[in-house]
Amino acid sequence: MVNWLDWIEWGYWGIFLLMVLENVIPPIPSEVIMGLGGIAVARGKMDFAMLVAAGTAGTVVGNLFWWEAGRRLGYRRLKPAVDRWGRWLTIEWDNIERLKAYFDRWGGLTVFLFRFLPLGRTMISVPAGLMHMPFWRFTLFTTAGSLVWNVMLAGVGLGLGTLIQDVERWVTPVALAGAAAMLLLYVWRLLTWRPRHRA
Protein backbone atom coordinates (compact mmCIF):
# COMPACT_ATOMS: atom_id res chain seq x y z
CA MET A 1 0.00 0.00 0.00
CA VAL A 2 1.26 3.50 -0.88
CA ASN A 3 2.18 5.47 2.21
CA TRP A 4 0.43 8.76 1.47
CA LEU A 5 1.44 10.05 4.88
CA ASP A 6 5.00 10.50 3.59
CA TRP A 7 3.69 12.96 1.01
CA ILE A 8 1.54 14.75 3.54
CA GLU A 9 4.68 15.40 5.58
CA TRP A 10 5.77 17.69 2.72
CA GLY A 11 3.02 20.02 3.83
CA TYR A 12 1.07 22.15 1.39
CA TRP A 13 3.56 21.53 -1.44
CA GLY A 14 3.02 17.80 -0.98
CA ILE A 15 -0.75 18.29 -1.19
CA PHE A 16 -0.36 20.46 -4.30
CA LEU A 17 1.90 17.95 -6.08
CA LEU A 18 -0.30 14.99 -5.18
CA MET A 19 -3.38 16.76 -6.49
CA VAL A 20 -1.60 17.62 -9.74
CA LEU A 21 -0.63 13.97 -10.13
CA GLU A 22 -4.14 12.83 -9.16
CA ASN A 23 -5.51 14.66 -12.16
CA VAL A 24 -2.74 13.70 -14.59
CA ILE A 25 -2.65 10.07 -13.38
CA PRO A 26 -6.25 9.40 -12.19
CA PRO A 27 -5.63 6.24 -10.07
CA ILE A 28 -4.15 8.46 -7.35
CA PRO A 29 -7.14 9.04 -5.05
CA SER A 30 -7.96 12.67 -4.24
CA GLU A 31 -10.38 11.40 -1.60
CA VAL A 32 -7.48 9.95 0.36
CA ILE A 33 -5.18 12.94 -0.25
CA MET A 34 -7.64 15.58 0.93
CA GLY A 35 -9.04 13.26 3.58
CA LEU A 36 -5.58 12.86 5.06
CA GLY A 37 -5.10 16.60 4.81
CA GLY A 38 -8.27 17.04 6.85
CA ILE A 39 -6.89 14.63 9.43
CA ALA A 40 -3.69 16.70 9.55
CA VAL A 41 -5.86 19.77 10.23
CA ALA A 42 -7.61 17.92 13.05
CA ARG A 43 -4.20 17.14 14.54
CA GLY A 44 -3.09 20.77 14.32
CA LYS A 45 -0.49 20.14 11.59
CA MET A 46 -2.21 22.11 8.81
CA ASP A 47 -4.52 25.06 8.33
CA PHE A 48 -7.87 24.18 6.70
CA ALA A 49 -7.96 27.17 4.31
CA MET A 50 -4.35 26.64 3.18
CA LEU A 51 -5.01 22.93 2.69
CA VAL A 52 -8.02 23.60 0.47
CA ALA A 53 -6.14 26.30 -1.45
CA ALA A 54 -3.19 23.99 -2.14
CA GLY A 55 -5.44 21.10 -3.13
CA THR A 56 -7.57 23.25 -5.42
CA ALA A 57 -4.54 24.83 -7.10
CA GLY A 58 -3.10 21.36 -7.76
CA THR A 59 -6.43 20.19 -9.15
CA VAL A 60 -6.67 23.10 -11.58
CA VAL A 61 -3.08 22.68 -12.80
CA GLY A 62 -3.58 18.94 -13.34
CA ASN A 63 -6.80 19.50 -15.27
CA LEU A 64 -5.20 22.18 -17.41
CA PHE A 65 -2.72 19.53 -18.60
CA TRP A 66 -5.54 17.49 -20.17
CA TRP A 67 -7.46 20.56 -21.36
CA GLU A 68 -4.36 21.72 -23.24
CA ALA A 69 -3.83 18.23 -24.69
CA GLY A 70 -7.40 18.24 -25.98
CA ARG A 71 -7.13 21.81 -27.27
CA ARG A 72 -3.98 21.02 -29.26
CA LEU A 73 -5.63 18.00 -30.84
CA GLY A 74 -8.90 19.77 -31.67
CA TYR A 75 -12.17 17.99 -32.26
CA ARG A 76 -11.99 18.17 -36.07
CA ARG A 77 -8.95 15.91 -36.06
CA LEU A 78 -11.12 13.20 -34.53
CA LYS A 79 -13.09 12.67 -37.75
CA PRO A 80 -10.80 9.98 -39.29
CA ALA A 81 -10.82 8.06 -36.00
CA VAL A 82 -14.60 8.36 -35.67
CA ASP A 83 -15.09 7.25 -39.28
CA ARG A 84 -12.87 4.23 -38.74
CA TRP A 85 -13.53 3.26 -35.13
CA GLY A 86 -17.01 4.66 -34.59
CA ARG A 87 -18.43 1.18 -33.99
CA TRP A 88 -16.15 0.59 -31.00
CA LEU A 89 -16.44 4.16 -29.79
CA THR A 90 -20.24 3.91 -30.26
CA ILE A 91 -20.33 7.37 -31.82
CA GLU A 92 -20.80 8.99 -35.21
CA TRP A 93 -19.54 12.34 -36.43
CA ASP A 94 -22.88 14.06 -35.89
CA ASN A 95 -22.57 13.02 -32.23
CA ILE A 96 -19.33 15.00 -32.09
CA GLU A 97 -20.98 18.01 -33.72
CA ARG A 98 -23.83 17.89 -31.21
CA LEU A 99 -21.31 17.59 -28.38
CA LYS A 100 -19.59 20.73 -29.68
CA ALA A 101 -22.88 22.63 -29.69
CA TYR A 102 -23.63 21.33 -26.19
CA PHE A 103 -20.24 22.43 -24.86
CA ASP A 104 -20.66 25.85 -26.41
CA ARG A 105 -23.82 26.30 -24.35
CA TRP A 106 -23.48 24.13 -21.24
CA GLY A 107 -19.79 23.26 -21.05
CA GLY A 108 -19.07 25.38 -17.99
CA LEU A 109 -21.83 23.83 -15.91
CA THR A 110 -20.82 20.36 -17.11
CA VAL A 111 -17.20 20.87 -16.05
CA PHE A 112 -18.39 22.12 -12.66
CA LEU A 113 -20.68 19.13 -12.04
CA PHE A 114 -18.12 16.58 -13.25
CA ARG A 115 -15.79 17.70 -10.46
CA PHE A 116 -18.01 15.66 -8.10
CA LEU A 117 -17.76 12.40 -10.10
CA PRO A 118 -14.88 10.14 -9.02
CA LEU A 119 -14.28 8.72 -12.51
CA GLY A 120 -15.26 11.76 -14.54
CA ARG A 121 -13.54 14.70 -12.92
CA THR A 122 -10.35 14.29 -14.96
CA MET A 123 -11.91 12.85 -18.12
CA ILE A 124 -14.09 15.93 -18.68
CA SER A 125 -11.01 18.10 -19.24
CA VAL A 126 -10.21 16.35 -22.53
CA PRO A 127 -13.52 17.04 -24.30
CA ALA A 128 -13.50 20.55 -22.85
CA GLY A 129 -10.19 21.12 -24.60
CA LEU A 130 -11.24 19.28 -27.76
CA MET A 131 -14.33 21.48 -28.05
CA HIS A 132 -12.17 24.60 -27.58
CA MET A 133 -13.76 25.77 -24.36
CA PRO A 134 -12.08 29.12 -23.57
CA PHE A 135 -9.24 28.99 -21.05
CA TRP A 136 -10.84 31.47 -18.64
CA ARG A 137 -14.17 29.63 -18.67
CA PHE A 138 -12.63 26.21 -18.14
CA THR A 139 -10.41 27.51 -15.35
CA LEU A 140 -13.26 29.33 -13.62
CA PHE A 141 -15.63 26.35 -13.51
CA THR A 142 -12.86 23.86 -12.71
CA THR A 143 -11.74 26.04 -9.80
CA ALA A 144 -15.29 26.47 -8.50
CA GLY A 145 -16.12 22.75 -8.65
CA SER A 146 -12.75 21.71 -7.25
CA LEU A 147 -13.05 24.17 -4.38
CA VAL A 148 -16.42 22.76 -3.30
CA TRP A 149 -15.26 19.15 -3.68
CA ASN A 150 -12.00 19.68 -1.79
CA VAL A 151 -13.77 21.45 1.05
CA MET A 152 -16.08 18.43 1.34
CA LEU A 153 -13.21 15.92 1.30
CA ALA A 154 -11.08 17.85 3.76
CA GLY A 155 -14.16 18.28 5.95
CA VAL A 156 -14.67 14.51 6.01
CA GLY A 157 -11.05 14.01 7.08
CA LEU A 158 -11.37 16.73 9.70
CA GLY A 159 -14.52 15.10 11.04
CA LEU A 160 -12.98 11.63 11.13
CA GLY A 161 -9.68 12.72 12.68
CA THR A 162 -8.53 9.11 12.40
CA LEU A 163 -6.34 6.79 10.29
CA ILE A 164 -5.94 6.38 6.55
CA GLN A 165 -7.50 2.91 6.68
CA ASP A 166 -10.81 4.45 7.68
CA VAL A 167 -10.68 6.88 4.75
CA GLU A 168 -9.77 4.12 2.28
CA ARG A 169 -12.52 1.86 3.64
CA TRP A 170 -15.02 4.60 2.79
CA VAL A 171 -13.58 5.49 -0.63
CA THR A 172 -12.65 2.11 -2.19
CA PRO A 173 -16.17 0.58 -2.48
CA VAL A 174 -17.52 3.78 -4.06
CA ALA A 175 -14.68 3.96 -6.60
CA LEU A 176 -15.02 0.26 -7.52
CA ALA A 177 -18.80 0.55 -7.89
CA GLY A 178 -18.36 3.58 -10.15
CA ALA A 179 -15.80 1.78 -12.33
CA ALA A 180 -18.05 -1.28 -12.64
CA ALA A 181 -21.04 0.88 -13.56
CA MET A 182 -19.08 2.65 -16.31
CA LEU A 183 -17.84 -0.66 -17.72
CA LEU A 184 -21.35 -2.12 -17.77
CA LEU A 185 -22.69 1.02 -19.42
CA TYR A 186 -20.09 0.79 -22.17
CA VAL A 187 -20.78 -2.92 -22.79
CA TRP A 188 -24.52 -2.25 -22.96
CA ARG A 189 -24.03 0.64 -25.38
CA LEU A 190 -21.64 -1.43 -27.50
CA LEU A 191 -24.13 -4.29 -27.79
CA THR A 192 -27.13 -2.09 -28.54
CA TRP A 193 -25.51 0.62 -30.70
CA ARG A 194 -26.59 0.88 -34.31
CA PRO A 195 -25.21 3.55 -36.67
CA ARG A 196 -27.85 5.86 -38.08
CA HIS A 197 -25.73 6.89 -41.06
CA ARG A 198 -23.90 4.43 -43.25
CA ALA A 199 -21.40 5.22 -45.96
N, C-alpha and C positions, 0 to 999 in steps of 0.2 A: 504494500500500500504506500502511495506517495505521502511523504510527511509534509503536508502543507504548512505545518507550524514553523518549519525552517524558513519558509518564505515570509510568513507573517512577522518573523523576527526582524526582517528588513524594514519594517515600519510601513509608512505610506508609499514609499517607492516600491516596496515589495507588492503591496496591494495593486498599485498602478500597473506594474509589469505583468502580474498574474492576470489582471483583467484585460490587458492588451492581448496576451496569449490566449485567454479564454475565447476571445472573439476571432482570432486568427486560426486557432486550433480548437474547434468547439468541444472536444471531449473533456477539456479542463472545466470543472464545474464551478460556475460563478456562485451557485448557491452555497457551496462549501467555503469559497474564498470570503465572500461577504459575511457569511454566517460566523466564520472564525474571527473576522474583524469585529463583529458585534460582540463576540465573547471577550475579545481583547479590550473592548470598551468597558464591558461589565467588570473586568478585572483591573480597570484603571490604567491600562497600557496604551490606550488610544483615545482620541477625541472623536465623538460620533460624527460631527460635521466634516472634519478633515478626512475621516474614513470614507464617507459618502462621496466627498469631492474627488478623492484619489481614485476610487472605484469607478465613478462616472466618467472621469477624464480618460481612464484606461479603456473603458467600454467604447467611448466615442472614437478614440484613436484606432482601436482594433476594427471597428465597423467601417471606418473610412478606408482602411486597406482594401476591403472587399468592394466597397462602393467605387473606388478608383479603378479596381480591376474590371468591374462591370462597365464603367464609363469608357475605359480605353477600348474594350471589345466592341461595345455598341450593339444595340439589338438588331440592326440590319445585317450584321455579319452572321447572325444566327440562321438566316434563311437556308443556306446549303445544308446545314445540320438538320434543320427541321424537315426539309424536303426529303432527306435521306433516312433520318432516324425518327421521324414523327411517330411511327407505330410504337416504338419502344418508349418514346417520351410522352406518348398519348396526347400530342398536340398537333395542330396544323398552323399554318402561317396566319390565318385570320384570328386564331387565338392570341398570337403575339401582338397583332395590331389592336385587338380589343384590350389586351393587358396594358399596352402603351396609353390608350385613351383613358383607361381606369387610373393609371398612375398619374397622368396629367391632372386628374380631378381629385382623386382620393389617396394619392401616394403618401402624403404626410401623415394622415390619420392611420393608414395601414402600417407604416414604419413604427409609429408610436405604439399601436396595439401589439405588434409582433414582439416588442421588447418584453412582453409578459409570457411568451411562449418558449418553453425550454429548448425546443428543437427548431424554432423558427427565428429566434432573435438575431442570429448571425446570417442565416440564409437570405433574409429579406434585403440585406444590403446589396447583394448581387443584382437582383432585378431592379432595385432602385437606381443603381449605376447604369445598368443596361438601358433603362428607359430614360436616361439622362435627367433624372431628378436634380434640380439645382443644388449646388453644394450647401448654400445657406439653409435651404429648406430641409435637406436631409439631416444636416447637423443639428438644427433646431429641434426636430421631432425625435431624433435619436437621443439627444441630450435629455429632453423632457421625459421620454419613456424610461430611459436608463436611470434617471434620478429617482423616479417613483419606485422602480423595481429594486434598486440598491438600498433605498431607505427601508423597504419592506424586508429585504433579506438581512440587512444589518440589525433591524429591529427584532427579527426572530432570534438571531444570535445573542443579542443583548438580553432578550427575555429568557432564553435558555440558560445562558451563563454556565455552560457545562462543556462536555468533551466533544471532539470531532465525531466520534462514533455516533453520537445522538443526532448530529446534523446529517451525517451520511445515511443513517437509518431512515430519516424523513425524506431525503432527496432521492435516493436510489430507486425505490419502487415507482415514484412518479415519473422519473426519466425513462425507466424501462417500459412502463405502460405507454408513454408517449411515443417511443421508438416503435413499439409493436403496433400501435394504432396507425402510424404513418406507413409502415410496411404493408399492413393489411389493406389500407386505402389504395396504395399503389397497385397491389396485386388485383384488387377488385376493378380498378379503373383499366388496368391492362387487359383483363379478361373481357370486359364489357365495352371497350372503346371501339367505335367504328368511325372511320373517316367520312366526313360529309362531302369532301371534294376529292375526286380522283383524277389523276393526270389522264 
